[in-house]
């Protein structure tokens, strides 16, 4: 049985409450893992660390952030995540492998878009003025993930956020949190 913790400030930490939530296999109702039952303090800790990390992350050039995303995509243990997704979600192994492959693809796509983060210079209504648009990171973002494609939807959210210089707090789906938390 897999027992996972929250990823906060680059560390795996249990919930402040110490409470766990059991995750069941929908096929046979066996417990396949547990995740922390997070508290308001846990969320506040994640928000504080994300704010701090985002300021440094935003200083890294977009292309370098994209290289990090490619590295993450290459580190994904596809078979491990596919088996875990099947056990917590009930997808066939073929469908789960497809979702995991799609997850890597979404991260690679976001990484490649780093080269296309551009600004614009527009003409103004005034003769002596130009309008400049510069793309800058927003800050801390939040990704709330649905249960039906937990890995793919997570990658679509955090890949784009990270390549643009933002940090992200991900709230995995209650029904299928294991694969999302394992990806972290």
C-alpha positions as CSV (number, residue, x, y, z in Angstrom):
1,X,0.0,0.0,0.0
2,X,1.3,3.4,-1.0
3,X,1.5,6.1,1.7
4,X,2.1,9.5,0.4
5,X,2.8,12.9,1.9
6,X,2.3,16.5,0.8
7,X,5.1,18.2,-1.2
8,X,5.7,21.5,0.5
9,X,8.8,23.6,0.1
10,X,10.5,20.8,-1.8
11,X,10.0,18.3,1.0
12,X,7.5,15.4,1.6
13,X,5.7,16.3,4.8
14,X,2.7,14.7,6.5
15,X,-0.4,16.8,7.3
16,X,-0.2,18.9,10.5
17,X,-3.3,17.0,11.7
18,X,-1.6,13.6,11.2
19,X,-4.8,12.3,9.7
20,X,-4.9,10.2,6.5
21,X,-7.4,9.7,3.7
22,X,-7.7,6.2,2.3
23,X,-7.9,5.7,-1.4
24,X,-9.8,2.7,-2.7
25,X,-9.5,0.6,-5.9
26,X,-13.0,1.0,-7.5
27,X,-12.9,-2.6,-8.8
28,X,-12.5,-4.5,-5.6
29,X,-12.8,-1.7,-2.9
30,X,-9.3,-2.6,-1.5
31,X,-7.3,0.3,0.0
32,X,-4.4,1.1,-2.5
33,X,-2.9,4.0,-0.6
34,X,-3.3,6.9,1.8
35,X,-2.8,10.6,1.4
36,X,-2.7,13.3,4.1
37,X,-5.9,15.0,5.2
38,X,-4.5,18.6,4.8
39,X,-5.4,21.4,7.1
40,X,-5.6,25.2,6.6
41,X,-2.1,25.4,8.1
42,X,-0.8,22.9,5.5
43,X,-2.3,25.0,2.8
44,X,-0.9,28.2,4.3
45,X,2.5,26.6,4.5
46,X,2.3,25.6,0.8
47,X,1.2,29.1,-0.1
48,X,4.1,30.8,1.8
49,X,6.7,28.5,0.3
50,X,5.2,28.9,-3.2
51,X,5.4,32.7,-2.9
52,X,9.0,32.5,-1.9
53,X,10.0,30.0,-4.6
54,X,8.2,31.8,-7.3
55,X,10.2,35.0,-6.9
56,X,13.4,33.0,-7.6
57,X,11.8,30.8,-10.3
58,X,10.7,33.9,-12.2
59,X,14.3,35.1,-12.5
60,X,15.3,32.1,-14.5
61,X,15.0,32.6,-18.3
62,X,11.9,31.0,-19.9
63,X,14.1,28.7,-22.1
64,X,15.9,27.4,-19.0
65,X,12.6,26.8,-17.3
66,X,11.5,24.8,-20.4
67,X,14.7,22.7,-20.1
68,X,13.7,21.8,-16.5
69,X,10.3,20.7,-17.7
70,X,11.9,18.5,-20.3
71,X,14.0,17.0,-17.6
72,X,10.9,16.3,-15.5
73,X,9.1,14.7,-18.5
74,X,12.1,12.4,-18.9
75,X,12.1,11.4,-15.3
76,X,8.5,10.1,-15.3
77,X,8.3,6.4,-14.6
78,X,5.6,5.7,-17.1
79,X,4.8,2.1,-16.1
80,X,4.7,2.8,-12.4
81,X,2.3,5.7,-12.9
82,X,0.2,3.7,-15.3
83,X,-0.2,0.8,-12.8
84,X,-1.0,3.2,-10.0
85,X,-3.5,5.0,-12.1
86,X,-5.2,1.7,-13.0
87,X,-5.4,0.7,-9.3
88,X,-6.9,4.0,-8.0
89,X,-9.0,5.0,-11.0
90,X,-10.1,1.7,-12.6
91,X,-8.9,2.6,-16.1
92,X,-7.5,-0.2,-18.2
93,X,-3.8,-0.4,-18.3
94,X,-3.8,0.6,-22.0
95,X,-5.8,3.7,-21.2
96,X,-3.6,4.5,-18.2
97,X,-0.5,4.2,-20.3
98,X,-2.0,6.6,-22.8
99,X,-2.7,9.1,-20.1
100,X,0.8,8.9,-18.8
101,X,2.2,9.3,-22.3
102,X,0.0,12.3,-22.7
103,X,1.2,13.7,-19.4
104,X,4.8,13.6,-20.8
105,X,3.6,15.2,-24.0
106,X,1.9,18.1,-22.2
107,X,5.1,18.8,-20.3
108,X,7.2,18.7,-23.5
109,X,4.7,21.0,-25.3
110,X,4.8,23.5,-22.4
111,X,8.7,23.3,-22.5
112,X,8.8,24.0,-26.2
113,X,6.5,27.0,-25.8
114,X,9.2,28.7,-23.7
115,X,10.7,29.9,-27.0
116,X,7.5,31.6,-28.0
117,X,6.9,33.8,-24.9
118,X,7.0,37.1,-26.6
119,X,5.9,40.7,-26.0
120,X,4.6,43.2,-28.5
121,X,5.1,46.8,-29.6
122,X,1.9,48.4,-30.8
123,X,1.2,51.7,-32.4
124,X,-0.5,54.2,-30.2
125,X,-3.1,56.8,-30.8
126,X,-0.5,59.4,-30.0
127,X,2.3,60.3,-32.4
128,X,5.0,60.3,-29.8
129,X,4.1,57.2,-28.0
130,X,4.5,53.4,-28.3
131,X,2.7,50.7,-26.4
132,X,4.8,47.9,-25.1
133,X,3.4,44.6,-23.9
134,X,5.8,42.5,-21.8
135,X,4.8,39.1,-20.6
136,X,5.6,38.7,-16.9
137,X,4.9,35.9,-14.4
138,X,1.6,36.2,-12.5
139,X,2.9,34.7,-9.2
140,X,1.4,31.8,-7.4
141,X,-1.3,29.8,-9.2
142,X,-3.6,27.1,-8.1
143,X,-4.5,24.0,-10.1
144,X,-7.6,22.1,-9.0
145,X,-7.6,18.8,-10.8
146,X,-10.6,16.7,-11.9
147,X,-10.7,12.9,-11.3
148,X,-11.2,11.7,-14.8
149,X,-7.7,12.4,-16.2
150,X,-5.7,13.3,-13.1
151,X,-2.2,13.1,-14.5
152,X,-2.8,14.7,-17.9
153,X,-4.9,17.6,-16.4
154,X,-2.2,18.2,-13.8
155,X,0.6,18.4,-16.4
156,X,-1.5,20.7,-18.6
157,X,-1.8,23.1,-15.6
158,X,1.6,23.0,-14.0
159,X,3.6,22.8,-17.2
160,X,2.3,26.0,-18.6
161,X,2.4,27.8,-15.3
162,X,6.0,26.8,-14.6
163,X,7.3,27.7,-18.0
164,X,5.8,31.1,-17.7
165,X,7.6,31.7,-14.4
166,X,4.7,31.0,-12.0
167,X,4.6,28.6,-9.1
168,X,1.7,26.3,-8.6
169,X,-0.1,24.7,-5.7
170,X,-1.9,21.6,-7.0
171,X,-5.1,20.2,-5.3
172,X,-5.3,16.6,-6.5
173,X,-8.8,15.0,-7.0
174,X,-10.2,13.4,-3.9
175,X,-11.1,10.3,-5.8
176,X,-7.7,9.8,-7.5
177,X,-5.0,11.7,-5.7
178,X,-2.2,9.0,-5.6
179,X,-0.9,9.4,-9.2
180,X,-0.9,13.2,-8.9
181,X,1.0,13.2,-5.6
182,X,3.4,10.5,-6.9
183,X,4.1,12.7,-9.9
184,X,5.1,15.5,-7.5
